[in-house]
Amino acid sequence: MNLNNLFKKKEETPHCSVVVVAAGSSKRMGSDKIMANLGGMPVLARTLKAFENSKLVDEIIVVTKADRIEEIADACTKFGITKVQKVVCGGSSRMESALAGVSEVNPKAKLIAIHDGARPLVTDLIIKRTVYSAWEHLSAVPVLKNTDTLKEVDEEGVVVNSVDREKVVRVQTPQVFSADLIKGALTKAVTEKLQLTDDCSAMAMMGVKTFTVTGDEDNIKLTTPRDFFIAEAILRNRGEIK
């Protein structure tokens, strides 16, 4: 039996639950970036709005720190974000936080998207591309090609090898998966205490191929103070702020 065909026959238009992971420490930023102001809205509120406005999204689960839960709930009310069904506490690692989120989605969900809370510029087009690809292939991520020359270095920072940039991509979020598969993959990763940095790595560990779609250069992750200047410039260019 072809799992892809079985999965696809169940509905004509794919829908997903979204887990937004916002439980990081913001060490590189130096302050709490998730609730920092970005063009008149908290970063996380902008992120949630993108999924709120997507017709393919049924519900949103936010994973965060315990001391942020009330503030996030208030922001959802203030900015009219109605698809957020739960705000839950994350774990001590990226995998634990992702598992905490996927464990809370509607049991009937067939697809789960996992997105970085600090990527507030994600577009509806990227959401659609990734959801539709996961609907067909069970696992999908948006990626960007590299334009720089890539080198491998040793622990002393000495160049030891050239890397074929045609075979290396930059991975973004949302990463979208079959709900049952990602739940099993994350459970295995957490149980075995594997140090994985993204969710498609957990799928690869299960032997599931992840397909790629074209990402977006503007879908940046806010990591340093400089990123906020870039994000504001993008929002001005879109006409979303003055």
N, C-alpha and C positions, 0 to 999 in steps of 0.2 A: 504493500500500500504506500502511495506517495503522500508523505505527511504534508508537503506544501499544498498539494491539491485539496486534501481533506480540510486543511486549515482555511484555505481561500473560499471554499464552497459555502462556508457557514454564514458569510455576509458579503454583500456587494461593495459596501464602503467600509473601510477599516476604521475602528475607533480604538482609543487607548486610554489607559490611566497613566498619569504622569507623577513620578517621584522627583521632587526637587530637593537636592541635597545642599543644605546650608548650615552644616555643623562644623565647619572648619575654624581654625584658630586665627586666621588672618595675620600670621607672623610676618610675612613679607610686606604686607601693607602697613603694619605698625598700628593699626586701629581696626575697629569692626567695620569691614567693608560692606557686609550684607545689608545693613540698615543705614549706610551712609547715603547722603543726598546725591542724586544724579538727575539733574535737570528738573528739580522740584518734586521728585519722588524717591523713596528709598530704592536702592538697587534691587532688592528682592521683589518689591512690588512691581517694578518694571518687568522682571523675569516672569512673574506669575501672570501679569497682564497678557503677555505673549501667548500663553497657553489658554488663558481664560477666553481669548478671542478666537481660538482655533476651533473649527467645527468638528475636528477629529478627536478632540479631547473631551472625555466624559467627567473626569474627576482629577483632582490634584491632591497629593499628599506631600506635606513639607516636613523635612527632617532637619532638626536644628538642635541648638543647645537648650537646656532646661530654662535658663534665664532669659531666653529670647521668645519663648512661646507666647506669652501674653502680648508682647509688643507686635509680634507678627500677626496674631489674631486681630488686634486693633487695626493694623495696616490693611488687612483684607477687608474689613468693614468700611474703612475710610475710602478706599479706592475701588470699591464695588467688585471685589474678587469673590465670586460666589461658588466657584468650582472647587475651592479648597475644602475638603471634607474633614481632614485631620491635620494637626500639627503635632509631631511626635519627637521624642528625644533621640538623638543619634548615638552612635557608639564611639569607641576610642580609635577606630580606623575607618577609612573610606568604605571598605567592604561591609563592616558592621552597620554603618549608617545606611548604606544602600539596602541591606537586608532588612533593617528596621522599617524602611519605607515600603518595600515591595510586600512585606508581610501584612501591611495594613490596607492594601488596595482591595477593591471589590472582588470577591472570589469569582465573579462571572467575567472579569476582564480577560481578554484574549491577548492583548498586547500591553506591555509596560514600557514607557519611555522614562529614562533616567537622565536628569539634566543638572548641570552645575548651577547653583543659585547665583553665582557670580558671573553668569553669562546673560546679561539683561538685554542684549541686542539681537537675540535669536529671532528670525523672521518666520512668518507663516509658511513661506516657500520651503525653508529648510525642514520645518516640522512635517510638512506634507511629503517631501521627498523621502525622509527617513521612515516615516510611518508606513508609506506604501511599499517601500523596499522590504521592511520587516514583515509586512503582511504576506509578501510573496516568498521571502527567503528565511523567515523566522528570526533573523538577527541582522541589524543594519546600523551603520554609523556614518556621520558626515566627516569628510576628510578634505585636506588641502594638500596640493603638491608642494614640494620644496623648490625654491628658486636659488637658494644659496648652495655653495659647495659644502659638502659635509665631510667631516673628518672624525675618526675614532681616536681618542687620546687615552693615555694610561693614567694611573693615579697621581703622577707628577705633572700632568698636563702636557705631556710630550705626544706629538702626533705619531700614531703607530700604523694607521691605515686609512685609506680613502673609502668612503661609503657611496655606493651607487644611489644617487638621490632619486632615480626613477623608481626605486623599489622601497622608498621610505616616504611616508606621509605623516602629516600632522592631524591628529584625531581631535574632533570637537564633540560636543553634545548638542542635542539629545541623542543618546544611544537607545535604540528601540529593539525590543526582543519579544519573543513568545513568552507570555506570562509564566507558564509552567516551567519552561526551560530556565529562565533567569532566576526564578525562585530556587530551583534545585542547584544551579551553579553557584549562587551566592551563599547558600546554606553550606555547600561543600567547602567553599573558599574560607568561610568563617570558622567552620568546624576544624579544618586542618590548619588554621592560622596562617594562611598564605598571604604574602605581602604583595598584593596586586594593586595597580594604580588606576585601573579603569575596569568597567564592567564587561567589555567584550573579551578581556583577558580571562575572566571567569568562564565565559562561554567556550573559549578555545580550549580550556582545561577539560571541558566536557566533550570535546571533539566536534563542536558545532562551528561551522564556518560562518564568519561574519562578512556580509557584503557591504560595499562602500557606496556612498552617494557623494556628489559634489557639495562641499561645504561652502562657507561664506567668509571672506576675509574680515568682514565687519563683526562676525560672531565671536568677538574676543572675550577672553576671561579676564576679569579685573583682578590683577595680582599686585600691581605696584601703583603708587600715586600717579605716575605718568599715564597709566591706562585710563584714569578718569578723564584726563584732558582729551585723549583720543576718543573716548566714548561720547563725550559732550560734542565733539566736532562731528561725529557720525550722526548724532541726534539732530544737530542743527542742519546738516545736509539733507536729512530726511524730512525736515520741517516740523519735527516733533517738539523742539524747543527753539527759542529765539536767542 
